[in-house]
Amino acid sequence: MKKILFPTDFSEVADNAFVYTLHLAKSMQAEIIVVHAFDADVLSSFHSGHPELVANVYTTMELGEFEQFKKEGQKLREIAEKHQLSDLKISFMFEAGGLPHILTKVAKKEGISMVVMGTSGASGFGKRFWGTNTLNAMQSMNLPVLSIPGSAEFHTIKNIGFTTVFKDSDKEILQELLTASEYFNAQIKVLHIIEYSGNVEKKEAFAAEKINEWKHFFSSDKLDFVVSKADDLRKGVLGFTKSENIDALVIAKRNLSFIDSLFYSSLSDKLASKIDIPLLVIKEK
């Protein structure tokens, strides 16, 4: 059975992502492992030079965190019941340490297939901190990482978007997506963006040549190719998700700077309400 690792900070964004994870696990016939990381290093930094104080406060806070985790764990089980998905196998882990380290450790120990997490935490610093953890997970882990925006609602996945510059390594990711799409009977729409700079005609000829090559290579009626012209990659991608009714967007791991711009740039702040679909980051092999 496949295993999905779901880290939570108990925020509303995380609870929403958990609902998405439940439905995803049902479609994939997967088990969910919920993990909450309690970071002792953060506490220590506030009380440097007073180890006895750190030990006492840490013990108190750890017990408090654990009690909160038990309550939140019960709440997540109630969410599963509410969505009539209580038959799924769900287990819970409470771990001390930084989240990136915990995710890597648990993923290795449990044979995790995918990590699913909310894009951001509650608000303010927590929002930025959790979003940074999501990006760190995408950067450090070899597994696919699926981030769920707070506004995303699960519905049947019909169209999966994939951005490409037609690198050979993207073929391997696309092959994985074709296999995964069988769980949902979904169509995969492959996007290539041509920027309005340089020799546009040459870029168009390159894209046409690669599309013919890839159509022949994959020979699948589950693939559609879309070429879009744009003066800004982010606007081009966001426009694609809307015009093609994309339910989940897939990006190769090498494009983390672009993903970061979607999360934190001034443009993403203006378009935050429009980034409302899950984003899956897959490492190139």
Buried (B, 14 or more C-beta within 10 A) or exposed (E): EEBBBBBBBBBEBBBBBBBBBBBBBBBBEBBBBBBBBBBBEEBBEEBEEEEEEBEEBBEEEBEEBEEBBEEBBEEBBEBBEEBEBEEBEBEBBBBEBBBBBBBBBBBEEBEBBBBBBBBBBBEEEBBBBBBBBBBBBBBEBEBBBBBBBBBBEBEEBBBBBBBBEBEEBBBBBBEBBBEBBEBBEBBBBBBBBBEEEEEEEEBEEBBEEBBEEBEEEBEEEBBEBBBBEBEEBBBBBBBBBEEBEBBBBBBBBBBBEBBBBBBBEEBBEEBBEBBBBBBBBBBEE
